[in-house]
């Protein structure tokens, strides 16, 4: 009975728990509820992935209305995998959140934080699970509106301007998406993705569909922070509370990249996007520029959070590069990096959250000699940093290995060199942090440097190390991640309209 | 020459560009929100326009009429209006907080304050 309604529960559970958090008021009670709900969401996501692996596409008709009239939740391998990423990060971050939120957000607002966190989770899961193009817009706005507020909760006043800037850019992006979907509806008379995929080829030569494609691409590109539409991201990540940065960095942009995948491959189909419009000539240079420019800018940052934010822009470049090749290997690289990067950045930002809890700063200069005081935290940072660079036996290595394989397969060997160069740039910016934390003497001034601090509490170290170890586990045993990503990529490129309805 | 049937779409494009231009060009945060509102409202007009069927009536069942306009865009836009209201409210709330923190709602003034140590 319940098993049949898992797709709806995946979204409805966090949605209903959010107002409950507001009613509970007490921070501990709200945290406990959010924790229970996020782990339940993870259990549902795992169950759905197992179900999809066993019996193929799951189609759920909301309210019993059959598609294309009603809203359909359609879960295939691609979004089952992304659901798992989002739910897993959402569940791992919450145990960490309690101490970090208590330190960074006033106690009387903590319950609002948990309510917004759940709303954001609900929005991200909703974007991923739905098979209805307009529904994507609604969930996009649920997750965006809650993330604007989450970012503005940061203590620095610049968090407010960062949130405002993100609100302007995010709303423009979402409205562009809305215009695109409207134009598609005007041409096809449907909003169901599978239905759209069937009807677009008949009208794909019209200027309206071309305009719709452009509007949607730019709109989602803004949300995904694809270079050069990433301007909102560094400030937003830098001034948001640590938990929010870790959560959003690991999930929000990944979900937008997933929407990009859906739009390119399922909705319009690879033939339209890549053969007719040659979108590769646009996406590929942007991805390469993004990788190199953002990595270079990251090297010169003095705030470690901002450094990692620029690194995120570069990493999105890797995903877009993989996707833009439109080959099975390339798309596999894109999808697998989606998963791997969520774990890498999640671990790095959680480690930074530990640093911020003790130091009250993530400025590079303040972290001098920190490794002596917080050995476990800094060890986690270094271990996750190795994965970001892509050393063998880490997930970052797997992503880059598959990506290099893809570009060589495609005959673009010079791109392999660029990937290598970009990894070297990553080595430099990770090393800057390592050098300061391990080999520089703590600042002499009392109370400013790392002299007085102790190790972060266990409740924060455990989630951090869980993600770090996941980086190494999935770096050595790739059967799950590469296997699922490979099948997902094949299904995206092969049967474009997602197989037959059950 | 503008075809009469495309009048609404021209207005949509003009409104959209006006709103978008205000968002980009104005430094006053309140004006940015106003521009964002015009930008979003233009999209409502787009949806409502292509929901209209020529010679048809409002989609309320009545034995006297046989042709109705398409009600689905109306419903979609109801949702989009709610989203737009929420966005404006949140944006204005942020402007209030920014004003409390900086004492101004002018973007260049805020930037200057952030650059000064």
Interface residues (C-beta under 8 A of the other chain):
Chain A: X134 X137 X138 X141 X145 X148 X149 X152 X157 X158 X160 X161 X163 X164 X167 X168 X171 X172 X174 X175 X178 X179 X182 X185 X186
Chain B: X16 X20 X23 X29 X32 X36 X39 X40 X43 X46 X47 X50 X73 X76 X79 X80 X83 X86 X87 X90 X91 X94 X95 X97 X98 X101 X102 X110 X114
